[in-house]
Amino acid sequence: MMKNGLFLFFWYTYIYYPVMGYLNSFQTFEPVHKHSEKYFKVYSLNFPGFGESDEPPEQWGVQDYMGVLHEFISKLDIQNPILVGHSFGGRVILKYTAKYGNVKKIILTGGAGIKPKRKLNYYVKVYFYKLSKKLLKLPVLNKYEEDILDKMKSKLGSPDYKSISGVMQQTLVKVVNEDLRHLLPDIKAATLLVWGRMIRQHLLRMVN
């Protein structure tokens, strides 16, 4: 399937598993997909930059991914889907449901979208990096800008950030800094939150 020149890889077997954790393939949910197809028509989609789908041509935000989801649902004429998303997928589902509302139910596992309270060391790292970028524009230092910034990214970046390409790094930064809390009152669909012990606190922030 093509979207603005991008190849999107999806698996069809009316529940809808559009979105996984950041950069995860829908193959992560393969056991759930196979079980669900006994009772529903199921679609699984890899967003641009996920799994075997092409990367976006530039930095994307949640709004861009929501556009992909909307076009996918519209082209396949999927009516009132049950949307299931893990982590990053929760962001896209929240945005989509708040805008279009044509969703029967939502299931979020380890859902993201609420910007957490950051500890001091987070801001120290962020502002240190931003200050370093400015200083490295100065004469003489600018010769070493790329090498120094690459080393800083390898030390300061999260495991997800370190393992991905430049455009997906930029996308990750944009995505995680968008707080979708203001959209929650617009979510009218019945919603189930699923979490394991390791992500319990994250999801409780969404409930509260």
N, C-alpha and C positions, 0 to 999 in steps of 0.2 A: 504494500500500500504506500502511495506517495503523498507527502504533505509538503507543499512549497519546495518541491525538488528533493526532499529528504525521503529516504526509504525507511519505512516503519515496519518492524517485524511483529506480527501478531499471530496468536494461536486461537482458532475457533473450534470449539468442539460441540438464561437471560439473567443470569447473574453476570456481573462484569468485574473482572479483576484488572483494572487498568494500570495500577501503579504500585511499585514496590519501593523498598528503601533506596536511598540515593545510589544510582548506578547499578542496582541489582537487576538481574534478568528475571522475567516472569517464571523462569524455570525454578526459582526459589520456591514458588507457590505450586509447583507441579502436583504434589500429592493432594493439595486442597482442590486444585482445578479438577483432577481426575475423579475425586470423590463427589464434587458438586455436580459434575456433568451427568451423574445418574439421575438428578432431579431437576436440573435447570439447563438452559442453553447458556454456554459459558464463552466469554471472550477474554483473552489475556493480551495485553498490549505492552510492548517495550517502547517507552518514550524515546525521542531523539537523545542520543548519548547513552542509552541504556541497552544492555545486551547486544544484540546484533543490529540494532537500528543505527542509522547515521547520526553523527554528532550535529548539533545546531551550528550554523555558520558563524554565530557570534554569541556573546553572553545572553542568556535567557533568564527570565524570572518566572514565578509561578503563573503569572498571567499568560505567558506564551504557552506553557504546558497545558493550561486550562483550555486554550484555543485548540490544541491538538485533540484533547479529549472531546471537546464539543463537536469538532468536525467528524471525528471517528463515530460518535454516537449518531450524529445527523445523517452521515452517508449510509450507515448500515440500518438506519431507521429503527433504532433501539428505543422502545417506549418504556418509560418509568423503570429504569434499571435499578437493581440492587448494586450499589457501588462498594467495592471492597478495596481498601488501600492500606499499605504498610508504610510507616514512617513518612518519607517524602510524599508518598501517595496520598496521605491524609491532607496535606496542604492543598493539593490539586483538587481533591474531592470537596473540601470546604469552600474553595473559591468557586468551583463549578456550581455546587448546590445553592450557594448564596445568590448567585446571579441568575441561574436558569430555573431552579426549583423542581424540575421534572424528574425527581428521584423518589423511588418507592421507599428504600431503606439504605442506611449507611452502616458499614462495618469497618472499624478502624483498629488495626493492630499496631501498637507502638506508635500511634499517630503523632505527627508533628504539626506545628503551625502556630503555637503559642511561644513567643519569645521568652526564654527563662531569665530569671534574675542572674546576672553574672557576678562572679567573684572578682575581687580586686586584681588578682594575678592575670585574669583574662584581659582587662583593660590595660594593664601594664604592657602585656605582649603586643596588643593591637596598636597602642600609641607609640611604642618603641619602634615597631615596624614602619609605621607611617612617618615618623621623624627620620628614620634611617633612609627611607626613599627620597625624602627631600634633601638630606645632606649629601646623598650620593649623586645628586645632580650638579654638585659643585665641580669646578675645574679640578683636574687630576683625579679626584675620587670617581668621577663619572666613567673613567676607564675600567673600573672594577665593579661598576654597578650591577651588571647581570650576574657575575659570579657570586658576589656577596649576597644579593637578594635570594639567589637559588639556595645558598647555604642556610640562610635564615629561614626560608620556607621549609627546608628539610628538618630544621630543629623545632620550629614553632608551630608548624601546621599539624592538623589532625591526621590520623592514618588515612581517612577518606581523601583528604585534600592532597596528600603526598602522592597518592597512587593514580591520579587522574591527569588528563591533558590540560593544557592552559585554558581552553575555552570552558571546559567543565569545572575547572577551579574557579574561574570568574563567576560561572553560573551558581556554583555552590555558595560562594560568598554572598551573592545577591539574594538567593533563596533563604538562607538561614537568618538573614537580617530583616526579613519581612515578617511582621507580627500580624496574624490574621484574627486576633481576638475580637476585633470589632465586627467580624462577619458572623460570629456565633448566634446572635439574636435572629439572624435571617435564615438559619438552618431549621427548617420545619420537619424534615424527614425523621422518622424514628431512627435512632442511632445507637449502635452497640459498640462499646469500647472494650477491647480485649488486650490484656497485657500479661507479661510474665513478671517474675519477681524482680528481674534486673531493670525493667522499665516502668515499674509501678509508680514511682515518684513523678516521673515525667508526665504520665497520663493523668495523675491526680491533679496536676497543675491545670490541665485542660478542663477537668470537671469543676474545679473551684474557680 
